[in-house]
Structures are given as C-alpha cells and as structure tokens.
Amino acid sequence: MTFRKPTGGEIDRHTLLRFTFNGVEYTGHPGDTLASALLANGVHEIGSSVKLGRPRGIVAAGSEDPTSLVQIEAPFPEPMLLATTVELYDGLVARGLAGQGRLAPEPDPARYDAKHEHCDVLVVGAGPAGLVAALTAARSGARVVLLDEQNQAGGALLGVDEYLDDRPSAEWVGDIVAELRTTPGVLVLERTTAFGMYQDGFVLALQKRTDHLGFAAPAGVARQRVWRIRTKQTVLATGAHERPVVFADNDRPGIMLASSARTFLHRYGVLPGSRAVVFTTNDSAYCAAIDLAESGVDIALIADARPDAPARLATECAARGIEVRAGQVVTGTEGPGRVTAVSIGDTRIECDTLLVSGGWNPVVSLFSQARGKLRYDTELGAFVPGEELDTVRAAGSATGELDLNACARQGREAGSAAAAAAGFTPGGQVPLPVSDSRCTSRSGLVVWRVPGADDASFVDLQRDSTVADVLRATGAGLRSLEHIKRYTTIGTAHDQGKTSGMIAAGIVAEALGVELAEQRPTTFRPPYTSVSFAALAGRDRGELHDPVRVTAIHPWHVANGALFEDVGQWKRPWYYPKPGEDLHTAVLRECRATRESVGMMDGSTLGKIDVQGRDAGRFLDMLYTNMMSTLKVGRIRYGVMCGVDGMVIDDGTVIRVGEERYLVTTTTGNAAKILDWMEEWLQTEWPHLDVHCASVTEHWATIPLVGPRSRDVLAAVAPDLDVSNEAFEFMTWHDTHVAGVPARVCRISFSGELAYEINVTAWYGLAVWEALMAAGEKYGITPYGTETMHVLRAEKGYPIIGQETDATVTPQDLGMSWAVSKKKPDFIGKRSFARVENNRTDRKQLVGLLPVDPTVLLPEGSQIVETDRLPEPPVRMLGHVTSSYPSAALGRTFALALVRSGHERIGETLYVPYEDSLVPVTVTDSVLYDKEGARRDG
Amino acid sequence: MTAEPTSPLAGWTDRLAALAPALIVAERPYRSQLTVRVSDPDAVAAMGSALGVAFPPVPCTFSAGSGPFGDVEVLWLGPDEFLVVAPPGLQTEIEEVLRGALGSHRGSVVDTSAQRTTVVLEGPHVRDVLAHGCSVDLHPSSAPTGTCVQTLLARTGIVLQVTGADTFTVLVRSSFAEYLAAWLSDACVEYGVAS
C-alpha cells in the first residue's frame, strides 16, 4: 500500500529511485528523504532502542529527530545518519540502527575540504525571517552569507501550504533567493548547517555538497566542506522545533510530532498513516489535523489538554467531522511495534498514527554558544534569547515569535541593524509578506508530561532515558540540570536534546518544586548536528596530514635507498641499507666506514640563527652557561643553554662571524623554540640590548664530512683551502669554495673523528653533496644517517638533548661542569646552580654502562638497580638507560645512562632488569672511545 | 668544476604546470632576499634610497620599484622587520649596500635568499584555492593589490603578496615548499584538475 499522495510536494514523481532498507527494496522519488520515502511505503519502524531494544520510528521530519538513526551501507559505509536528513538517491542501501553504527574498515574514497569565508552579515536559516534579514542586509551593500541546512530555502514554509500575499509561499521564497543570488557579494549556501559559533564572529558550518548524489557524486568534488566563516554581525534565524509531550509508551513507531506529519504531507506528498489521533496543548496541531483530514487521513480525535478548545479552529474541525475533546490527555498507547491504539483516560481509540504537539522550542543553540543569556518564557514553556548582543541578533521563531508576518518583521529589523552595525546604510526596504495561515496563536498550555508509568515514559528516546530516570536523579539529591544531564544522559545523543532537553528541565523543576525561570539551562555546545571526523580532517590526511619538511639533498637520499626517521616534521635519513642489510648491519657498516675512512651525512636540519648587533656577545653570554663574548672571530665554541631552572634545554655550536655577528646552531627539534626563547628575552627582559636574531636554518645546506680521510676529500673539492691541521685548526672556520660554490667550512666534530662541516647556500646543497660523494669515492665514502650519528656520538659520551636529557638534567649532571662559567656575573640558570637540590651528590649523572656479557643490548629506558636480586617492592631505582647500541669500534654493546651518584659509581657493577633476569653491567666513564682525543686531528 | 643550483620546487615544474588553467603556478627561484631589521627613520630612508624603492610605510603592505638592482620589492614583515627581494645573484652586493645605509643605527641585515622560495599564483580561481587554506580575507576590498601578510596556508607559514587583480605571490620556507606544492595540487582538483 502506498501512502504517497498522487499530487503535491517538492518531489519528482516521474523519476523512480530504487533503494534498499533493512534488506527490502523500495522506491522513492527525487526530493524525498530516506524517511519520507519509507513513510510513503508505509514503513514506520526504523530500528530499535539502544538499551531496551524497543522498536523506534520517525518522530520528526528534520535534524531534531531523536530516533531515525540509520547505517548507510552503500555507496560507502557511514554510521549514525538520520533518515530524516538523508536525501534519497538511486541505489542507496541502509539499515536501521540500535543506537550504534559501524565505521567503514576501508579508507573513505571521498574528498573533504574546508574553505574560509568572510562577511559583514551572516544569516543562519533561510526561513521567512532569515530571507528577509539577508535581503535587507544585501540591499545595503554588505557582504552577506546566508546558510540553510535544507536543500532549498523556505524553512517552515516548506512544511505548510500557506499563501503569502495571495500566492504560493514558494514563489515569495523564490523571488527573494533569486535576488540574493544576483546581488554581488552575497553567498547563499544550501545543505549547510552552522554547527558552532565561537568568539569574535567565528562560525563553523558543514556543507553537504554531494551526499545527495549518491553513486553519481563526482569524484573530484569535495563531498563535504567545513566553512570557516568570520563575520562582523550575525542574524540567527534558526527557527523553532516542535516539542513533544511525554506520556506512557510514547516511543512507539507511528507516534510523530504533528508539524512533522504536516511537513511530510506538504513537502513530500506523504501521509503518515490512515487513521490518526492528535494530542495537543496548543493551536498548531489543528492545522496539521485539518490538512491531513483534507488529504484523506481519518482523524479519529483531537485531544486538547487545554480546558477549552479554540473556538474558531474547533468549528473548522467540526465542519470536517473531526471530534475535538478539550481537557483530555493521552495516557498510554498499545501496539506490537507500531502504535495500534491510544488511551485517553478510559477511552481507547484504535489508530495507526498519533500526532503530538507540546508547543515550540526556539532553536537557541548558536545564540547560547555565542554566550548569549537565555530567558525562560513561561507562556511558551521554553528558553528564548534573553539579551541583545553587540554582534549577534535572533529573529523569527528563534525568538519565540510564531506569527509569520511578525517573524519577517524581526528579520528585517535584525538584517537592517546588523548591516548598520557593520557600517552599511539601508537600501530598499523589503516588503513584509502577509500569510493566510490559520494557526499563529501562542495560547498554548505548557505540559511536560502526563503522569503514568514513569519507567515507560520516555524523555530522551535515543538514550532510553525515562521520567523514572529523571526522578531517580532528583531523588538522589541532584539539582543542577548539568548534573542531571550527565546522570541520566538526557540530551547527550546525536540530537543533543533538541526535543528532550526542555522537557527534562521542566520535569526537574516540577520534581524540585522550583520555577524554571530560576533554573539555568544546560550549556549548548558545538556541534549543533553531528559532523564526521572526515569532514573536520578535510584534506589534512595522507601525505598532507602534517607537512613533511625536506632538505635540499632529500632527492639524493630517496634515490639512494635511505630509510627515513621523522624528527619533528623533518624527514631525516635514518640509515642507507644495502641489499640484505637490516638496521644493525647497516649501521655497523656505516660506523666502521666513518671511523676507518670517511662518512658523510645531511645535517641541514640543524637549527641556525644569525645573531647580530653591538650587544650580541653580551646577549649570548646570558643565554649560554659558558662565555661566548671572548670567542675570537674565526673560532667556534660549543655551548649549553639552560632554562631559568638550570636544566639543559639545548646545545650547539656558536661561530663568531664578525665583531658584532655570531651564527648559533641549535638541535633540529628546537630550532623554532630557541629562536622564540631568544626573542622572548630580547623583547621582554632586555629590550635595551642592541641585538637582532634571524633564522637561517633553511638558507644553508649543512654537510658533516667525517673520518680520517675527510681531509683528503675536502682538499679535493676545496682547492683554495689549506686543509692542514696547522692552517685549519679544530673549532675554527674558513670561508672558501667547495665544488666551486661559496662555502663556509667549520672544523667541528660530533664523533671524535677528524671532521668538517660544509655549509653552502641550500640551492647548491645537492650538487655539493654529489661532488663530495664523487671526490670520496676512492676512499669508499659512505653516506650515513641519524642512527650512525647517534652511535658515533654515544661512543664519545656526547649527550643528545631530549634523549639523555628530560628537563631535569643539569650540565653538571652531564659531566659538563667545564661548560659552566664561574666567571660570568650572570646567565640564565646560574642562580639555580646554587640551590641545595642542584648540589646533591646523589643526583642522576651521565655514565657509560658496559653489559658484562658484551652481546647483550639493553633496551633504552631500562631501569637500573643496585642488587643482583630484586628486594621486596618498593625497589629503589637508581636511574635508567638513555642510549644503547652495538658498537663496531668497541666490538661490543654499550649504553649511556643516568644513574644516581653515577660519577662516584664508576667501576661498580649494577643490574638492569631485562626480560626475566637481572643483567649485570659495569659503570664506566661516559666517554668510551678514544678518551685521549687522538683521532680529532686525523 | 662548478656545481649547478637546484631550487626547492625543481622536481615539481611539470606537476605545477599541469594545474593550468585552474591555477597558473610557477616557481621563481634563486631571488635575492635579505631580512632587514631597522626602525630608525633615517636609516629606513637611506636604505630606500640605496635600493631606489622606499620602504613600505604601512603595515601589511609591500612596495615595489626599480633602481640600481633592477626590480626590487620591500615587504613589510613586522614593526621593524622587512624583506628585500631582488633579482637573482645580487644578495651580496645588496647586503653591503644596506649595511652601509644602516650605518651605526640599530638593526641587522641577513642574507636569507635560500631560506624561502617564491611561488607565483594566478588565475580566476586563485582566491578560491587560497581560501581553502588561508584564513586571511582576500576579498579585493579587504586585501587590495599591494597587500603583504605573514600567515598560514594550510599547515605551512607563508608570506603572501597581492600583486594584481588575480595574481598572488607566495614565499614559503624551502623545506615546506614541496608540502605547499602538494597541497596546491590537491586543492586544484576541485577546479577540474585530475587528482
């Protein structure tokens, strides 16, 4: 049997759309939602409830619906969509849910994006108030954005058959939209829901761009778009939702909001059933009853909770043979699934549909999100905007106004005021429409619930939360709506309590015997409707998820088989495996080649900061623990930086470029942080210093050339440079040409070997790298990555900031008292070194660990204990392993560790719990290779 | 032996060209760029005369002109920070000239030529593409030709210049250039470019 009328509605009856729901094939038409198509096929039962498994149907026609959650299975799995907001397309496969859906296991092939938009006046909602507001603002010349969540403008007019100014309302709507679309500077977006309103006129909206096209959606077009709108002024014409009344067994399929049934009738040409009972507390349901009766639905009875039925409407009903009983309420329903009968006191009436209206809740979510105060309107039984905001105005039924002409007037006033506040003078006045509607009276009765079986009287149908749950909460002593919301979970489902929140507040007020006007409503929070993570992610996924930073030499690393390590956003070569090599064999080879001949790595990611000015030396003296101002031009010094707490935050080299100019290097991960640190001190504490800093990290490509044959390789490519040890001393630099390119070569070593660091303008990094590779070929020059760098420096006991340190480690703990000046009157961290805590002899100090069994590789992070047997807990932990590697140079494994009183323990045996045993380790000095420094000069 | 330079987007030339006509994108590599910190008005004026281009007096703008170093632009980056951009190969000379103009005033001049690369964008969709990742209002009434801002495009910092009715210049840190190119390519799919 079809419940589709032969005519009427915004649907295309000439086109059939096939779809499958709960395994059964149906048809519908373009213009349908999944819900309207199901109702046209007589399907009311959608799914079952999340906790109790009770059958549930369709309560509303839009996004306020609490129950019609479906899982889309095709074209692509998508959970938790409302049948009432899914536009029908050919081939749709869906099924009803019991509260929870499933995400697709495979990646979503659709595209998602975001777009920033700026305007003078944003209007949310394209109903009568919003349309007039937008046009009024647009005629003033303001940049206007008009958003509406439906696929066409009109708002509440889409669900009625009103005439405006003696012509169908659609014509009036069409004229306004047409003018808006042709006005420059106006953007009209359908299928777009403003879901979040934030400070300073920032509004987020989700546009569903191709969802409704289903399988036919073009692949290149973003399916959904998050609009990030910044507006000067906002008009919220968000309308109102009809409110149900709670009674026993109020959750059966076939029980629907009266205005929603009217919407299904007029917008989709669908009848909700054959025989309906109407239960109302106000006038608006009469219009639904009369319209449905005229379309052939048998209206068995209108039960009006008010003591007197409205005379004019009662007369109209009588003329159509509709019985109206005043002072009556629905006390229960029956049915195996869908409702089959309704009880009104002692009367039992058979029916297949029950239409309910408990009045109207203005949609104040965005107003509340904008920090607007809400006021309880006793006549309406709802919260309404309670104040004027400088930049946000409400208009239309969002304010509680239900008369169309008055709503449009509010829209015009709000649009005009918003445009004026944004600096625009009014243009041509928009005429206000006059409606022929019968139902505009506000004279409703506020009824939250009909007393009855509390545990079957559902407040939040999606959460299966009942009146009994609310009373249990108040009985337990809860008084705040916020607490009761969390205790009962009412209003926490996909619909965020659009139909249940106000009723819950009313029942709580009744139970506590307090006035609702004195209750604070629960806070409205984004999102207003559900937004998928895919939409929020937009195009920030896959390779665009986070920027990948690469050096100028990166293409060579890729071409030569490097595996990469992520260091912050940088991709750094980790190691370069040859066929058949794993990490360990490759790294042992790279280490051996470097120590025995020559190796080379890409050090371009190292942070580099140019420090200039008359006070540059003074400034660096304050930043580093050691003295920098005494460094001579042409020389280089290693330095340590501490925070004000005296803990190491970074280290690196300082090159004195000129009398008033230095080049500072930082660790890769701290480049931006250290520049900020410098700027913070310069701008807040020492603005008198004549110093300026500039990042030059990416201006330079940096290539450490390391190993006993590095001098030979450098000599081959830098013919102008005297590379002899006498002419080019350790910790000095020279400007020269390398491979014909201007270069700054520094003699710095992070491995203990003879080493140079070649710096060229980044454009030449790749070419110079290749020239060095060619020049080093006869020495077996070996490119190495971060892993080999770590091993080489660890063999020399050089710490890595962030690996050996964790913001609790001082330079002294690292054995670097030599880098802490005793002469300087002050520097950052100095004061802390005098603290008792910093002078304890049992601080954790950096030492080397040699497992007694030279093949055992300790896991980094392992704890260290004193005894070869674990005592009863708590076990005293002496420290932990910070670095651990097999070493080609040492022919064994080794580790670095932070150990309590470590410096005093050198020579002791300690134990590392590893798997099921305690591994004995010998504590050593942190320098394990070439303690004499014999290799430094080659 | 003399090494040849490689620009940050050298490997992207063809892919960026394929974005036309949705978006005409081209890298302008190797330009001379100098980061200048200066606040003394006399020093600012002296630097302007040395370049033949007055420094921009208004925040969030750039000035352009021609002088001894050819076509030069001066970009306002902060209250006392400017970026001088000139044709390739002139950075050493310009650094010297600016240092001379700075004289004994507080300030600094740093060669940052390779720190950023330049990407020129043009076409009818250029504002749309940028609006997918840039929160600055690029409407001509709000960002007329001559505008210059430091901002974010998607997840990378950029310096953005409005250089004409439908033309923009983006300066991006060299290490982020390939991310920017990949992002632009993806954003152009919406405007008819094959993904």
Boltz contact constraints between the chains, C-beta under 6 A:
constraints:
  - contact:
      token1: [A, 113]
      token2: [B, 132]
      max_distance: 6.0
  - contact:
      token1: [A, 115]
      token2: [B, 131]
      max_distance: 6.0
  - contact:
      token1: [A, 115]
      token2: [B, 132]
      max_distance: 6.0
  - contact:
      token1: [A, 116]
      token2: [B, 131]
      max_distance: 6.0
  - contact:
      token1: [A, 116]
      token2: [B, 135]
      max_distance: 6.0
  - contact:
      token1: [A, 118]
      token2: [B, 137]
      max_distance: 6.0
  - contact:
      token1: [A, 220]
      token2: [B, 189]
      max_distance: 6.0
  - contact:
      token1: [A, 539]
      token2: [B, 186]
      max_distance: 6.0
  - contact:
      token1: [A, 544]
      token2: [B, 183]
      max_distance: 6.0
  - contact:
      token1: [A, 547]
      token2: [B, 155]
      max_distance: 6.0
  - contact:
      token1: [A, 547]
      token2: [B, 156]
      max_distance: 6.0
  - contact:
      token1: [A, 547]
      token2: [B, 176]
      max_distance: 6.0
  - contact:
      token1: [A, 547]
      token2: [B, 179]
      max_distance: 6.0
  - contact:
      token1: [A, 548]
      token2: [B, 179]
      max_distance: 6.0
  - contact:
      token1: [A, 549]
      token2: [B, 175]
      max_distance: 6.0
  - contact:
      token1: [A, 550]
      token2: [B, 175]
      max_distance: 6.0
  - contact:
      token1: [A, 610]
      token2: [B, 110]
      max_distance: 6.0
  - contact:
      token1: [A, 612]
      token2: [B, 108]
      max_distance: 6.0
  - contact:
      token1: [A, 690]
      token2: [B, 106]
      max_distance: 6.0
  - contact:
      token1: [A, 692]
      token2: [B, 37]
      max_distance: 6.0
  - contact:
      token1: [A, 692]
      token2: [B, 108]
      max_distance: 6.0
  - contact:
      token1: [A, 694]
      token2: [B, 35]
      max_distance: 6.0
  - contact:
      token1: [A, 694]
      token2: [B, 110]
      max_distance: 6.0
  - contact:
      token1: [A, 698]
      token2: [B, 115]
      max_distance: 6.0
  - contact:
      token1: [A, 698]
      token2: [B, 173]
      max_distance: 6.0
  - contact:
      token1: [A, 698]
      token2: [B, 174]
      max_distance: 6.0
  - contact:
      token1: [A, 698]
      token2: [B, 175]
      max_distance: 6.0
  - contact:
      token1: [A, 699]
      token2: [B, 112]
      max_distance: 6.0
  - contact:
      token1: [A, 699]
      token2: [B, 114]
      max_distance: 6.0
  - contact:
      token1: [A, 699]
      token2: [B, 115]
      max_distance: 6.0
  - contact:
      token1: [A, 739]
      token2: [B, 1]
      max_distance: 6.0
  - contact:
      token1: [A, 739]
      token2: [B, 3]
      max_distance: 6.0
  - contact:
      token1: [A, 740]
      token2: [B, 1]
      max_distance: 6.0
  - contact:
      token1: [A, 740]
      token2: [B, 2]
      max_distance: 6.0
  - contact:
      token1: [A, 740]
      token2: [B, 3]
      max_distance: 6.0
  - contact:
      token1: [A, 741]
      token2: [B, 3]
      max_distance: 6.0
  - contact:
      token1: [A, 761]
      token2: [B, 114]
      max_distance: 6.0
  - contact:
      token1: [A, 762]
      token2: [B, 114]
      max_distance: 6.0
  - contact:
      token1: [A, 762]
      token2: [B, 174]
      max_distance: 6.0
  - contact:
      token1: [A, 763]
      token2: [B, 5]
      max_distance: 6.0
  - contact:
      token1: [A, 763]
      token2: [B, 114]
      max_distance: 6.0
  - contact:
      token1: [A, 764]
      token2: [B, 3]
      max_distance: 6.0
  - contact:
      token1: [A, 764]
      token2: [B, 5]
      max_distance: 6.0
  - contact:
      token1: [A, 766]
      token2: [B, 6]
      max_distance: 6.0
  - contact:
      token1: [A, 767]
      token2: [B, 3]
      max_distance: 6.0
  - contact:
      token1: [A, 767]
      token2: [B, 4]
      max_distance: 6.0
  - contact:
      token1: [A, 768]
      token2: [B, 3]
      max_distance: 6.0
  - contact:
      token1: [A, 771]
      token2: [B, 3]
      max_distance: 6.0
